[in-house]
Amino acid sequence: MERLRSSPLHANISTALDKHLEVIHVVQSRRKDEIVNASNRQRQGAPRCQDDRDVFALALAIKEMSLATRKARTTLWCAFQMTLPK
């Protein structure tokens, strides 16, 4: 879109996209933690019940990702509208 406009987009657009990518990495990290902790508990012969802290951390990260995704979609729509010829 920057190439189509021949000028840089507003800084908030880049910030929203960077935040979205950061939140995606957090969700991936929480999911990996959940998997590792579940496999460690299984090896130790603990009951199959999951530790709620892992699930709550993952749920919170997914909630943040949902918010960041909506914001990124909105900023991309705005950038697209600014790119269209008048």
Buried (B, 14 or more C-beta within 10 A) or exposed (E): EEEEEEEEBEEEBBEBBEBBEEBBEBBEEBBEBBEEBBEEBEEEEEEEEEEEEBEEBBEEBBEBBEEBBEBBEEBBEBBEEBEEEE
